Amino acid sequence: MKHVIIGSGAAGIAAAKTIRANSPSDEIVILTADESIYSRCLLHMYIGGKRDALGMSFVNADFASVNNIDIRHGVRVKTIDTKNKEVSFKDGTLKYDKLLIATGARSFMPQIQGLRKATNVHGLRHLNDAKTIKEKAASVNNIVIIGAGLVGLDAAYGLTMMGKKPIVVDMSERILAANLDNYAAEVYKAKFEEAGATFQLGRKVVEVRSGENGAVAEVWLDNGVKLACELLIIAAGVTAHSDLAESSGIETNNGITTDAYLQTSVTDIFAAGDAAGLSETWPNAVLQGECAALNMLGKKTEYNDTFSAKNTINFFSIPSLSIGQFVPKDGDVVKIKESAKSYQKTILRDGIPIGVILQGDISRSGFWQQLIKNKVHIADMNRVSFANAYGFNDDGEYVWDV
């Protein structure tokens, strides 16, 4: 059996590991446009000079040889011949028995006047993006970032480590609006400002103007403020990288369409990770890669762990984690615990926890995730423990009691 995997991110590598663990003799080929295997969660560390390309890898250096996996870097698949079960790329073609598309996502470019014509505009999604940003930022001072979510602040964090003072623009009134509440977000905002970053919040970019050389020169906001700009970074979200599937006749809809077994509309072709548009979190991409791999091996396995409302953040050595919903509605019970080093906010609806924010001390996060994911009723919020959320089996082991 020959398995071809397109993409070497979290889903693709997890799939390769799973196939090898379950079938020592099957052939595995990974085709990836990237020149190395790396974690995109560490791109800001590369910009800031804290990691090199090798230090961003999430597999051992001998991963390919130890696992007998043929990894071909710098290969961009152009077409999939679904009838003849063959993929083509610049230097040839490759047959497959089972195919996994794990091509990830790409930066979304918003509709802003002048943006698409300007040069010196970059997203932050791939290692090449980080390399370009680091190189260009070294010789300029006026850097603007559109987007104050995780990716935008990753870029800002890396740039502040370079000694730069980026300006971050976002339509929301606070940073990390999709991840944290006002209190927890403000902790980070203060730290970013101490490091030299500034913010234009509650503002919208309406126009980007370029100089005579075509490079971005000014960013105009909806209140008439003009920002000098020599390097513009777009962090306004991502879109599934599903063009390859769509052009090959595979059904797509905001990502590659899959069934419960992560098989696409074409038999023997599977999709996982951001390309499938199921979630944008690393853990879920890994789970999808593992599930797709088992189905590629004929081990029918349904992907049903779709809970993805979890975000982990760490800037300035302050860890934070949010799970589920963190904006209460009328009737919800909100419990807040604060100390000099930590902050915890828990929201209950009808006695069931629906969200938690942990900052400073993120221990027991797995416990909270299980409570929220499994909708476990809590009788007394002041006495929450494993004992009143779990039951015991005959061996005295904790088991989930739902």
C-alpha positions as CSV (number, residue, x, y, z in Angstrom):
1,M,0.0,0.0,0.0
2,K,1.3,3.4,-1.0
3,H,0.3,6.5,1.0
4,V,1.0,9.9,-0.3
5,I,0.6,12.9,2.0
6,I,0.6,16.5,0.7
7,G,1.8,18.8,3.5
8,S,4.2,18.5,6.4
9,G,2.3,20.4,9.1
10,A,0.7,19.0,12.2
11,A,-1.9,16.9,10.4
12,G,0.5,15.5,7.8
13,I,3.2,14.5,10.2
14,A,0.6,13.0,12.6
15,A,-0.8,10.9,9.8
16,A,2.6,9.7,8.7
17,K,3.4,8.6,12.3
18,T,0.1,6.8,12.7
19,I,0.4,4.9,9.4
20,R,3.9,3.8,10.3
21,A,2.9,2.8,13.8
22,N,0.1,0.6,12.5
23,S,1.7,-0.7,9.3
24,P,5.5,-1.1,9.3
25,S,5.7,-2.1,5.6
26,D,3.5,0.4,3.9
27,E,5.2,3.0,1.7
28,I,4.8,6.6,2.9
29,V,5.7,9.7,0.8
30,I,5.3,13.2,2.0
31,L,5.3,16.0,-0.6
32,T,5.7,19.4,0.9
33,A,6.4,22.9,-0.5
34,D,8.3,23.8,2.7
35,E,12.1,23.4,2.9
36,S,11.9,22.0,6.4
37,I,9.5,20.7,9.0
38,Y,8.6,23.4,11.5
39,S,6.0,24.6,13.9
40,R,4.2,27.7,12.8
41,C,3.5,28.4,16.5
42,L,7.1,29.4,16.7
43,L,7.3,31.8,13.8
44,H,7.5,34.8,16.2
45,M,10.5,33.2,17.9
46,Y,12.3,33.0,14.5
47,I,11.6,36.7,13.8
48,G,12.8,37.6,17.3
49,G,16.0,35.6,16.8
50,K,15.3,33.1,19.6
51,R,15.0,30.1,17.2
52,D,16.5,29.2,13.9
53,A,14.8,27.0,11.3
54,L,16.3,23.8,12.9
55,G,15.1,24.8,16.3
56,M,11.5,25.2,15.1
57,S,11.2,21.5,14.1
58,F,8.7,19.4,16.0
59,V,10.2,16.1,14.9
60,N,13.7,14.6,15.5
61,A,16.4,15.2,12.9
62,D,16.3,11.5,12.0
63,F,12.5,11.3,11.8
64,A,12.4,10.3,8.1
65,S,15.1,7.7,8.3
66,V,14.0,6.1,11.5
67,N,10.4,5.8,10.3
68,N,11.3,4.9,6.7
69,I,9.4,7.9,5.3
70,D,10.2,9.5,2.0
71,I,10.0,13.2,2.6
72,R,10.4,15.4,-0.5
73,H,10.9,19.1,0.4
74,G,10.3,22.0,-2.0
75,V,7.7,20.1,-4.0
76,R,4.5,21.9,-4.8
77,V,1.8,19.6,-6.1
78,K,0.0,21.1,-9.1
79,T,-2.7,18.6,-10.0
80,I,-4.4,15.5,-8.7
81,D,-5.5,13.0,-11.3
82,T,-8.3,11.3,-9.3
83,K,-9.1,8.8,-12.0
84,N,-5.6,7.4,-12.4
85,K,-4.7,8.0,-8.8
86,E,-1.7,10.2,-9.5
87,V,-0.4,13.6,-8.4
88,S,1.8,15.8,-10.6
89,F,4.4,18.4,-9.7
90,K,7.1,20.4,-11.5
91,D,9.6,17.5,-11.9
92,G,7.3,14.5,-12.3
93,T,4.3,12.5,-11.2
94,L,3.6,10.1,-8.4
95,K,1.1,7.3,-8.0
96,Y,-0.8,6.6,-4.8
97,D,-3.2,4.1,-3.3
98,K,-4.4,6.4,-0.6
99,L,-3.9,10.2,-0.6
100,L,-4.1,12.7,2.2
101,I,-4.4,16.4,1.5
102,A,-3.1,18.4,4.5
103,T,-2.1,21.6,2.8
104,G,-3.0,23.9,5.7
105,A,-4.3,27.4,5.3
106,R,-3.0,30.7,3.9
107,S,-3.3,34.3,5.1
108,F,-6.5,36.1,4.3
109,M,-6.0,39.4,2.4
110,P,-8.9,41.8,3.2
111,Q,-10.5,44.1,0.7
112,I,-8.7,47.3,1.4
113,Q,-8.2,50.0,-1.3
114,G,-4.6,49.8,-2.7
115,L,-3.6,46.8,-0.6
116,R,-3.3,44.3,-3.5
117,K,-1.2,46.6,-5.6
118,A,1.3,47.5,-2.8
119,T,4.6,45.7,-2.4
120,N,6.2,45.1,1.0
121,V,2.9,43.5,2.3
122,H,3.2,40.1,4.0
123,G,1.2,37.6,5.9
124,L,2.7,35.5,8.7
125,R,1.8,31.9,8.1
126,H,4.9,30.1,6.8
127,L,8.6,30.1,7.6
128,N,9.3,31.9,4.4
129,D,7.0,34.7,5.6
130,A,8.9,34.9,8.9
131,K,12.2,35.0,7.0
132,T,11.0,37.8,4.8
133,I,9.6,39.9,7.6
134,K,12.7,39.5,9.7
135,E,14.9,40.5,6.8
136,K,12.9,43.5,5.8
137,A,12.2,44.7,9.3
138,A,15.9,44.9,10.0
139,S,16.2,48.0,7.8
140,V,13.0,49.9,8.5
141,N,11.3,51.5,11.5
142,N,7.7,52.1,10.5
143,I,5.9,48.8,10.7
144,V,2.1,48.4,10.8
145,I,0.3,45.2,11.6
146,I,-3.4,44.7,10.7
147,G,-5.0,42.4,13.2
148,A,-4.6,42.1,17.0
149,G,-5.4,38.4,17.2
150,L,-2.9,35.7,18.0
151,V,-1.0,36.0,14.6
152,G,-0.9,39.7,14.7
153,L,0.5,39.7,18.3
154,D,2.9,36.9,17.3
155,A,4.3,39.3,14.7
156,A,4.4,42.2,17.1
157,Y,6.1,40.1,19.8
158,G,8.9,38.9,17.4
159,L,9.4,42.5,16.2
160,T,9.7,43.9,19.7
161,M,12.3,41.3,20.3
162,M,14.2,42.9,17.4
163,G,13.9,46.3,19.1
164,K,11.2,47.5,16.7
165,K,8.1,49.4,17.7
166,P,5.2,48.2,15.5
167,I,1.8,49.7,15.4
168,V,-1.1,47.2,15.6
169,V,-4.5,48.1,14.1
170,D,-7.7,46.3,14.8
171,M,-11.4,46.9,14.5
172,S,-12.0,45.4,18.0
173,E,-11.8,47.6,21.0
174,R,-9.4,45.2,22.6
175,I,-6.6,42.8,21.6
176,L,-7.1,39.1,21.5
177,A,-10.8,39.6,21.3
178,A,-11.5,36.1,20.2
179,N,-9.4,34.6,22.9
180,L,-9.6,36.5,26.2
181,D,-11.8,38.8,28.2
182,N,-10.9,42.5,28.9
183,Y,-9.0,41.8,32.1
184,A,-6.7,39.1,30.7
185,A,-6.2,40.9,27.3
186,E,-5.2,44.2,29.1
187,V,-2.4,42.4,31.0
188,Y,-0.8,41.6,27.6
189,K,-1.5,45.0,26.1
190,A,0.3,46.7,28.9
191,K,3.3,44.4,28.4
192,F,3.4,45.0,24.7
193,E,3.3,48.8,25.3
194,E,6.2,48.5,27.7
195,A,8.1,46.7,24.9
196,G,7.4,49.6,22.5
197,A,4.4,48.5,20.5
198,T,1.4,50.8,20.1
199,F,-2.2,50.1,19.3
200,Q,-5.0,51.7,17.2
201,L,-8.0,49.8,18.5
202,G,-11.6,50.2,17.4
203,R,-10.2,51.4,14.1
204,K,-10.5,50.2,10.5
205,V,-7.9,50.5,7.7
206,V,-9.6,52.0,4.7
207,E,-6.7,52.6,2.3
208,V,-3.1,51.7,1.7
209,R,-1.1,54.1,-0.4
210,S,2.2,53.3,-2.1
211,G,5.2,55.3,-3.1
212,E,6.6,55.7,-6.5
213,N,8.4,52.4,-6.2
214,G,5.2,50.6,-5.5
215,A,6.1,49.8,-1.9
216,V,3.5,50.6,0.8
217,A,4.1,54.1,2.3
218,E,1.0,55.0,4.2
219,V,-1.9,53.3,6.0
220,W,-5.0,55.4,6.4
221,L,-7.6,54.7,9.1
222,D,-11.3,55.4,9.2
223,N,-10.8,58.3,11.5
224,G,-8.5,60.1,9.1
225,V,-5.3,59.1,10.9
226,K,-2.4,58.5,8.6
227,L,0.3,56.0,9.6
228,A,3.7,56.0,8.0
229,C,4.5,52.5,6.9
230,E,7.5,50.8,5.3
231,L,6.4,47.2,6.1
232,L,2.8,46.0,6.4
233,I,1.9,42.7,8.0
234,I,-1.6,41.3,7.4
235,A,-2.9,39.2,10.3
236,A,-6.7,39.3,9.5
237,G,-7.4,35.6,9.6
238,V,-6.8,32.6,7.3
239,T,-8.5,30.7,4.5
240,A,-8.3,27.0,3.9
241,H,-5.7,26.1,1.2
242,S,-8.1,24.0,-0.8
243,D,-7.4,25.3,-4.3
244,L,-5.6,22.0,-5.3
245,A,-8.6,19.9,-4.3
246,E,-11.1,22.2,-6.0
247,S,-9.2,22.3,-9.3
248,S,-9.1,18.5,-9.2
249,G,-12.8,18.1,-8.9
250,I,-12.9,17.4,-5.2
251,E,-15.8,19.0,-3.4
252,T,-15.0,22.1,-1.3
253,N,-17.0,24.5,0.9
254,N,-14.9,26.9,3.0
255,G,-12.4,24.0,3.0
256,I,-12.2,20.5,1.6
257,T,-15.5,18.7,2.3
258,T,-15.1,15.5,4.2
259,D,-17.4,12.8,5.7
260,A,-17.3,11.6,9.3
261,Y,-14.2,9.5,8.4
262,L,-12.3,12.5,6.8
263,Q,-12.7,11.0,3.3
264,T,-13.4,13.6,0.6
265,S,-16.0,13.3,-2.2
266,V,-13.4,11.2,-4.0
267,T,-12.8,7.6,-2.8
268,D,-9.3,7.0,-1.3
269,I,-8.6,10.7,-0.9
270,F,-8.7,12.2,2.6
271,A,-8.2,15.7,4.1
272,A,-7.2,16.9,7.5
273,G,-6.1,20.0,9.3
274,D,-6.8,23.6,8.2
275,A,-7.3,22.4,4.6
276,A,-10.4,20.7,5.8
277,G,-11.7,23.8,7.5
278,L,-12.8,21.8,10.6
279,S,-10.8,23.9,13.1
280,E,-7.7,26.1,13.4
281,T,-6.0,24.5,16.4
282,W,-2.9,22.4,16.5
283,P,-4.3,19.6,18.7
284,N,-7.3,19.2,16.5
285,A,-5.1,19.0,13.4
286,V,-3.1,16.2,15.0
287,L,-6.3,14.3,15.9
288,Q,-7.6,14.7,12.3
289,G,-4.3,13.5,10.9
290,E,-4.4,10.4,13.1
291,C,-8.0,9.7,12.3
292,A,-7.5,10.1,8.5
293,A,-4.5,7.8,8.7
294,L,-6.4,5.0,10.4
295,N,-9.1,5.3,7.7
296,M,-6.5,5.2,5.0
297,L,-5.4,1.9,6.5
298,G,-8.9,0.6,6.4
299,K,-9.4,0.9,10.1
300,K,-12.8,2.7,10.0
301,T,-12.6,5.4,12.6
302,E,-15.1,8.3,12.9
303,Y,-13.7,11.8,13.7
304,N,-16.0,13.0,16.5
305,D,-13.7,15.1,18.6
306,T,-14.7,18.5,17.2
307,F,-14.3,20.4,20.4
308,S,-11.8,23.1,19.4
309,A,-12.7,26.1,21.6
310,K,-9.3,26.2,23.3
311,N,-6.6,28.8,23.0
312,T,-3.2,28.8,24.6
313,I,-1.1,32.0,24.7
314,N,2.3,32.9,26.1
315,F,3.8,36.3,25.7
316,F,6.3,37.9,28.0
317,S,6.4,34.6,30.1
318,I,2.8,35.0,31.0
319,P,0.8,31.9,30.0
320,S,-2.9,32.1,29.4
321,L,-5.5,29.6,28.4
322,S,-9.2,30.0,27.5
323,I,-11.6,27.1,26.9
324,G,-15.2,27.4,25.6
325,Q,-17.1,30.7,26.0
326,F,-15.7,33.6,28.0
327,V,-18.5,36.2,27.4
328,P,-21.4,35.6,29.9
329,K,-25.0,36.1,29.1
330,D,-27.8,37.2,31.3
331,G,-28.4,34.5,34.0
332,D,-24.9,33.0,33.8
333,V,-22.9,32.7,37.0
334,V,-19.5,34.2,36.8
335,K,-16.8,33.3,39.3
336,I,-13.5,35.2,39.4
337,K,-10.4,34.5,41.4
338,E,-7.5,36.9,41.4
339,S,-4.1,36.9,43.0
340,A,-0.8,38.8,42.4
341,K,0.3,36.1,39.9
342,S,-2.9,34.5,38.5
343,Y,-6.4,35.2,37.2
344,Q,-9.2,32.7,36.8
345,K,-12.6,33.3,35.4
346,T,-15.3,30.6,35.2
347,I,-18.7,30.9,33.6
348,L,-21.6,28.5,34.5
349,R,-24.9,28.3,32.8
350,D,-27.6,26.3,34.6
351,G,-24.9,24.8,36.8
352,I,-22.8,23.6,33.9
353,P,-19.4,25.2,33.1
354,I,-19.3,26.7,29.6
355,G,-16.0,28.5,29.7
356,V,-12.9,29.3,31.7
357,I,-9.9,31.7,31.4
358,L,-6.7,30.9,33.2
359,Q,-3.8,33.3,33.3
360,G,-0.5,33.0,35.1
361,D,-1.4,29.6,36.5
362,I,-2.8,27.3,33.8
363,S,-2.6,24.1,35.8
364,R,-5.7,21.9,35.8
365,S,-6.6,23.1,32.3
366,G,-7.2,19.6,31.1
367,F,-9.7,19.1,34.0
368,W,-11.6,22.2,33.0
369,Q,-11.6,21.2,29.4
370,Q,-13.3,17.9,30.3
371,L,-15.9,19.6,32.4
372,I,-16.8,22.0,29.6
373,K,-16.6,19.5,26.8
374,N,-18.7,16.9,28.6
375,K,-21.2,19.5,30.0
376,V,-20.8,18.2,33.6
377,H,-23.1,19.7,36.1
378,I,-21.4,21.2,39.2
379,A,-23.4,21.3,42.3
380,D,-21.1,23.5,44.4
381,M,-18.6,25.8,42.5
382,N,-16.7,26.3,45.7
383,R,-15.9,22.6,46.0
384,V,-15.0,21.6,42.5
385,S,-12.5,18.7,42.4
386,F,-11.8,15.6,40.5
387,A,-13.8,13.7,43.1
388,N,-17.1,15.4,42.3
389,A,-16.6,15.3,38.6
390,Y,-15.3,11.8,38.2
391,G,-16.5,8.4,39.4
392,F,-14.4,5.3,40.2
393,N,-14.2,1.9,38.6
394,D,-13.7,-1.3,40.4
395,D,-9.9,-0.7,40.5
396,G,-10.2,2.6,42.1
397,E,-9.3,4.5,38.9
398,Y,-10.9,7.8,38.1
399,V,-13.4,7.5,35.3
400,W,-15.5,10.2,33.7
401,D,-19.1,10.1,35.0
402,V,-21.4,11.7,32.4
